[in-house]
Amino acid sequence: MGVFDRLPPMDHLRSEKMCFVQLIIPAESARLAVTYLGELGLLQFKDLNEDKSPFQRIFVNQVKRCSEMSRKLRFFNDQINKACVKSSVRPAMQPDIDLEELEAKLREHENDLLEMNTNSEKLLQTYNELLEFKMVLSKAGGILASSHNHAAPAERELDEHIYDKEMDDGNSYLLEQGVHLGASENSGVKFVSGIILKSKAMAFERMLFRATRGNMFFNQAPAGEPVTDPISGEEVEKTVFVVFFSGDQAKAKILKICGSFGASCYPVPEEMVKQRQIFREVSARLADLEATLDAGIQHRNKALESVGSQLWRWTIMVKKEKAVYDTLNMLNFDVTKKCLVGEGWCPIFAKSQIKDVLQRATLHSNSQVGIIFHEMDTIDSPPTYFRTDKFTNAFQEIVDAYGIARYEEANPAVYSVITFPFLFAVMFGDWGHGICLLLGACVLILREKKLSSQRMNVERKPAVMHILLGSLKSVIPILLEWTQVGVEVDLSYPF
């Protein structure tokens, strides 16, 4: 036995010794075996299907199903965030379900939410249209009422630099005669009322004037407050307009221009009695729609709360299943198509643990044939594996972010346990920040069990030790400076 073999093991200073192994797994216990090996985390599989595309692999359909379930879970998460519904941090404990049952449950929840969203969008669009109709009734009715009070309404002033060049004396009958809004239907004067974006009102009026050759009378009134557009759902400023014209051809042109400018036209009767009646009907329908929308939102929020209570658990389950099938796609079927053959690397110390896990997978899958696990010789370079614990994990992850050491090379993460907190403390340079960080790190350590059961980000847990050491290195130099004792040195020669 050599001198170096008698030395104590250096678990943290040097990477672990690895061995190349082969697994022959029966098909009925393959999924469970890979699941248990993934939970153990001490075996790295080698991809035996590098020459195949993802769509040519064995378990491509299962991977597609997991990807589809992940999409549905992201959809649920977006809907929960959009509705500002608080999902449960600690999900309710429920019995485990298999992949098929979870897939059916997610499909049912997605269909329900899509149906509720569709109904809510239709109701909201109708509600916004009725709001616009109510506003048009109010503003256009005021325009019509003010015109009824004048026997001879004044002619609308037009923009000189727009209309002077295009004014035709033979096609300006309405402007020359004036528009009498209280005229009977025999007069041939008609009107179209609606609402349009405020930014498009000027161009809209100009286009109407050119299309009718000035044979129209345009009146507008600002809507006042921002209006929710029924189509886009955004709050915009709009203008209510009333266009008076004569003839069916002019009406067809005006309606076509309204459609091209995105203007919404609403029918407004001339009689004030009918206007009041329609106004009351629209107000009643708006009240009913408000109650219906509120009830729909409450029902939708309850459904989202039900999904949110299990969303985190379902997400973890789907991610695990997808990782399992991605790993199974690295394996190959043997000649009989009854077993899967896999190869990979594992630390030498973990062979007994892997054998126990494989035996447990065989037992739980009720397989009549055991899993064969044996070592193989290879010329490939082994991967690097450093054994870490809760304290050194954070420093190891920081070092691995810059680069991973080669096989059996010295581990720089051990030295970074001292250097990283020191550099962290240099950034502060005062004991005030250091004490605050020290107190915060102590609180996190005392509440470790409670925080570990919640959905705490994995990267935040080991970083607590980093913060603790950094805060200590910020405080200790100041304490040493306060407690420093002066020493007098006599530099005189004794002779």
C-alpha positions, 0 to 999 in steps of 0.5 A: 500500500502506498503512502498516499493511499494511507492518507485520510480521504479528501472529500472536498479538496479533490473530485471523487473517483468515478467508474463507468457502469452499464444497466440492463433494465426491464421495460416494466421497471425502467421508468421507476428505476430512472425516477429513483436514480434521479432522486438519488442524483449520483448517476450520470447517463450517457446518451446512446442515441446521439445520432438520432433526432428528438423525434426519432427516439423511443419516448418522444410521445411522452415528452410531447405530452409533458411539454403540452402539460407544461404549456397548460401550467404556464397558461394557468400561471399567466391567468393567475398573475393577470387576475391578481389571485394569490396562489397557495405557498404551501399546497394542500396535501393530496394523494399522488396521481399518475400522469394520465389522470393529471393530463385529464385534469389539466385538460378539463381546467384549461377548457373551463378557463378558456370557456369562461374567458371567451364568455367574459370577453363577449360580455365585456365587449357588449358592455363596452359597446353599450357604454359607447351607445349610451355616450352617443345617445347623450352627446348626439341627442344634445346636438339634435336637441340644440338644433331643434331649438333653432329655426334656421341653424347656422352654417358650419365654418369649414377650414379654408385651406382644406375646403376652398380648393375642393368646394363646388358650387353645384355640390354644396346644397346642404351648406347653402340651404342650411340643415334644419334638423327638425325637418320631416323625412320628406326633406331628404336630410338624414344623419349618421351618428357614432363614435371615433378615436379623437386622433382620427376625427380631423382626418375623418371629417376631411375624408367625408367632405371630399367623398361627398364633395362638400354635400354633408354637415359634420358635428362632433362633441368630445366624449369627455372621459376615456372610453374602453374600446370594445375591440382592443380593450384599451382605454382611449379618448374618443369623439362623438360625431353626427354627419348629416347628408342627403341621398342613399349614395352619400349614406353608402359612402359615409358608412364605408368611410366609417368602417375604414376609420374604425368608427362605431355607428349607433342608431339615434332617433330624432324624437326626444321621447324615443331617445329617453326610452332607448337611454333607459333601456341601455342603462338597464342592460348595462346594470344587468351586464355589470352584475353578470360580469361581477358574478363571472369574475368571482366564479373565475377567481374561485376556479383559479384559486383551486388551480393555484393551490396545486399549481406548484405541485403539478409543475414539479410533477410534470418537470420530473416526468419530462426529465425521466422520459428525456433520460429514458430517450438516452437508453437503447432497447436490447435485441429482444425489445424487452429490456433497456440498456443504459450506460453512465458514470457514478462515484465509486462510493455510490455503487451500493446506494445505486444497487439499493435504489435499483432493487427498490425499483424492481420491488415496487414495479412488481417485475419478475426480472431484476436490474443488472448493474455492473462496471465496464472499462472505457477510454472516455474521460470521466466527469468531475464530481465534488461531494458538497454539503449544505455549507459548501454547496453555495461556494461550489456553485459559484466556482462552477459558474466560472468553470468546472475542474478536470477529473481528480483536480484540486477543488478551488471551492474549498479556498473560496469559503474564505476568499469569497466572504472576505471580498464580500465584506470588502464591499461594505467596509463598515460594521453597520451594514455587516450587523444588518446582514448578520441579523438577517442571516441569523433569522433565515437560519433560525427559520430554516425548517419553515422556509425549506417547506415553502416555495423558496428558490433553490439558489437562495437557500445555500446563499444564506451561509455566504451572507452569514460569513460575509457579515461576520467578516465585515463586523469582526475587523471593527471589533478587533480594532475596538478591542486592540491593546496598544503595546509600547516597544523600546527600540533603544539598544541595551549597550 
